[in-house]
Amino acid sequence: MRLLAAIVALLLAACAADDIGAPARSEMPRPSALLTPWLSIDGGWRLDTTPRALPGASAALPRLPLAPAPAMGPRLRFVQPVGVAALGDIVMVADAGARTIWRLERSRDAMAAFAPYPPGAAEQGAAMHIGNDFAVWVALPAERRVVQYDARGRLVRQWRDEADAMRPVAIAVPPGRAEILIADSASAQVVTFDPLGRVQSLLGRGRARVLQSATALAFGPEGLYVLDRLAQQVVVLDAAGNAVRVIGEHQLTQPRAMAVDRSGRVFVSDDAQQVIKVFRGNQLLATFGGAGAGPARFGRIESLAIDGNLLYVADGLNARVQVLLVAPPSMEKETP
């Protein structure tokens, strides 16, 4: 019996020593009934979009008819995705590591280079917007301009304010495209341009200044939603630039990216814990995620984009874009 007791004591001592020397376990990712991991995208098969003649065509003849579908090449992987925008099956990804904007077809798991993405373009995630005709707007703060590409990646327009030397960090484009709104981090205001590139108005800078900074923009049911990183909150502005609501006050530490869905739910990433916080008005509905490299974890959330019931998350450090399913508003009461 004494021998058995001694063996047990030695085993318990060894276990205790292992616990003392073992590294602290990381916290489990925060679950949520509102957000569910669905897909992780780390790249895609390369699409060769160069027109090709059908097999057997003579070299002396014109290279027609064209092959009905692009050919597949080797698999490409993201290096440092810092921006994302999505519409249906098309996902646009700004990759700072590859210095490329990729156009990805989600259902085919394939992608092709769409446009160059210059070095130093993004400091806190890349601002992108995709229109219903698949035109793409990209903010280039280092070049002090916003550019617009058509669906084929051709540069068609650019916006800049030479007088104020703005530093564009976010974009919001209404469906009718009667104007484009650009967040200027240099002056902490939102500049409204007409389609010809002329400045129409300034929002957030008046006698009663409502913004300390402007980091992200999105249109929503109540107006223009502006992520104010310095004030650690989201400010909703009406058409005249007046603040009509403040969201996330005293609930955000280091907000970086934002998206707003059609029902008015606001998704904000927080660098402090690498989580996504979901708000409806002043109510915090859910907190999702955590720091790490596993499922439902994030290295650094650079950009958020929502399309229907899908929330796209550009994770620069983990070199991937995670896609989360967003529960309908009717399930909000079930969210813990």
Summary of the structure (lengths in Angstrom):
residues: 336
radius of gyration: 23.8
end to end distance: 51.1
largest distance: 95.8
contacts: 1081
relative contact order: 0.15
helix: 10%
strand: 46%
